[in-house]
Each structure stands twice: as structure tokens, then as C-alpha cells.
Amino acid sequence: MKVTAIVASGIVAGVALLSLGVPAGAADKKPANSAKVAAALKPAQEALQAKKWQDALAKIREAQAAPDKNPYDVYVIHEFACQANVGAGQYAEAAKECEAWVSDTQYVQESEKPKIIKILLSLNYQLKNYDKAIEFGQQAIKGGFATEEDKNTVAQAYYLKGDWKNAQKAEDALIDTEIKAGQTPKEQQLALVLNSCIKLDDKACQEHTMERMVAYYPKPEYWSQLLFTVLQQASGNDTNTMETYRLMFDVDVLKTPGDYNEMAQMALEQGSPGEAVRVLEKGFSSGIFTEQRIKERNQRLLDSAKKTAASDQASLAKAEKDADAATTGTKNVALGLAYLGYQQYDKAIERLNKGITKGGLKNDADAKLLLGIAQFKAGHKDDAQKTWKTVKGDGGTKGEPVLERLAYLWGLHAKQG
């Protein structure tokens, strides 16, 4: 928030209404300046309207030095001094004078208060008087005249003074309001909440905010940071790790040679050789493997994956018959995974649906997650979203519902692609 913007919007517009030069106690009983103060403030008023701030300040000082000032003299001097100091960029003096102006309950008009309070919020924030900025910001919020920018300034003031809990609370409240109104929160707002959560060491808050960041600003660095936390939660569970890699691969944040190699090996072990081939081929085409030793290792793995894929594809017809004859849906789900790896999405959908319907699965959540991915890849986004919403829990090694969370993240990704 810039004070200069407030000046430009008309802070000096009210000076023409003052009763300068009218003797105190006149018949109309309106408050008026004493003659000596009025004599100094009239040229000050003209200088203010001409934006000649230093000329105005010189005349205001003459008024301040006048003896026997009445209460209205004091009030008008504070008002003029507030405006002139703001215009001159003398913010410390402006803050003092503006606060004295708005505190004069005898003369200040209710209609003037919102403008002055917002000026004081801005002035004190720029002066790093964060407690004062928060005080006036809260007055604006409670008075119902705070803008989104004002509320954001309050949250920033909380953060800069080290009150991260209130910073997070204030900014989150603003973001929630914006989202409910169909607006997109600013990236800086989300960053402030995230940094507050980090300062508070609040993991749940961090994860929730990172999810919002990838929802509204799906940058690779945000996806990478978010999915790294999921990968940590998935540690020790090969199914959950592979599913995390699968989303990392799709949003293009799988970046290290080790991750490519591990994902390819897991794909082979879990019955998706076609996927292993695609992963390794992308690793080579993207220049992920740079060291000769690593290139040779992954080339051997790629050659092995291609042979396995060729053999697997030749046996798919027999595997379909075996799956249809099985009493549980496990073999159908395995076939669905294989077809997903070969990018035969319609067949993957068919087999995964059969497996889920037949039942008897060890990991129903994983099968539904895979079905949603196949539907998404086949272009059936609405069906995919419905399927992912049915993924519940997964009994991860640390108790986190990793697959359920990944289903939600796939839903965010699908909305963006």
C-alpha cells in the first residue's frame, strides 16, 4: 500500500470546506478558527490545493506558533499538517498529525474517519510501526470499510512483526473469502501463508497451502515441493511410492536420474513394463542421464524393459481369459495396469472396472486411483474426477492416506490439463 496513492485519490479535497477566518462564537455557532490562525491557514489551504507541500507546511508552522489557540484551531492545524506531511513524504510527522486529527472526537466527522484510518494504516506500515498498522487496519476491518489490500497489509504487518499465527489466520481468512467469491487469490498471499506455516512448523498447514498453490499457480517448483512431501509420506510402501512417482512424471517434476531409475524398476516389478520403457526413454531424451556409468546402467534397464514388454504384450490375450475366469478382480486390475502402461486407455478402463466390480482386491484404493488416471488419459475428465473422489485411505506405513491425497492431487492436475 502506497501513501502517495492516497494523496492522489484526493486527501486534500476537504480543505475548501473549512470555516477559515470566521470569528469564534459567530451567530451561526459553527466552529471557527481564531483570526490569527485563520490568517496563517488560508494561504496554507491554497498551497495544499496547489500541492505546494513545503509552502503549506511553512504556513502551518505559523499557525502552530500562534498564541491562545482555541480547540478548533488545534483540530484544523492537525488536519492540514496531516495532509501536507503526507504530500511532502514526511511520513513520521504525517502519522503523528493524522492520528491527532482522527482522535479529535469533538470535531472530526464520521464520514472522514475511514479515509484517515486507511491513511494511518498505510503510513504506519511504511514506517514499520507494525503494531500501529495492525491497530488501524483492525479498525478498518471492524468498521466494514477495509479493502482486500488493507486486509492484506494487516496480514503482512503481523508477519513482519513475527506474529506468524495471526499472519496465517488473517491471510487465510482473506483467501477463503476470495475463493468463495470465485476470485483467484494472489500468489503472494499464498506465499505469505506458506511462510507463516513454515515458521510455525505446522505441517498440515504447509501441505494445505501447497495444494492451494498448485491449484491456482501450477508451477513446477510448487508441484515438486508438494510431491516431495508426499514421497516422504509414501516411504516404505512401494505402491504408494510408485503412485507418487506416477504423478510426478505426469506433471514433469521427476528430475533426478535416481528417481527415473527407481520408477522404471518399480514399474517392472509391479507389472507395467510399457510404463518402464516410456519413463526411461523420456529420461534419455530429456538428458537426465549425464554420467556415462549411469547412462550404461539405464540403457541396460531399458533394453530389459523392452524385452519384458514385448513378451508381456504377446501374452495379453491369454491373461484376459485367465482374468475373466478368476474369482477375484486382482488379475483384471493387473491387466488394467499393464494396458495403462501401454497407453491403451480404453482397455485399461475396461479391465480396471471389471476388477473393481468383481472385488476381492488387496488394495481397492490403488485400483480406483489407476482407473481415474486411465479415464483422465482417455479424455473422460468428468468420470475421472468422480472416480478419484471414491479413493479413501490406503493404510500407508505412517498412517497417512497417501493414495487418497494423490487422488485429490490428480484431480487438481486434471483441471489444469
Secondary structure, 3 states (H helix, E strand, C coil): CCHHHHHHCCHHHHHHHCCCCCCCCCCCCCCCCCHHHHHHHHHHHHHHHCCCHHHHHHHHHHHHHCCCCCHHHHHHHHHHHHHHHHHHCCHHHHHHHHHHHHHCCCCCCCCCHHHHHHHHHHHHHHCCCHHHHHHHHHHHHHHCCCCHHHHHHHHHHHHHCCCHHHHHHHHHHHHHHHHHCCCCCCHHHHHHHHHHHHHHCCHHHHHHHHHHHHHHCCCHHHHHHHHHHHHHHHCCCHHHHHHHHHHHHHCCCCCCHHHHHHHHHHHHHCCCHHHHHHHHHHHHHCCCCCCHHHHHHHHHHHHHHHHHHHHHHHCHHHHHHHHHHCCCCHHHHHHHHHHHHCCCHHHHHHHHHHHHHHCCCCCHHHHHHHHHHHHHHCCCHHHHHHHHCCCCCCCCCCCCCHHHHHHHHHHHHHHHC
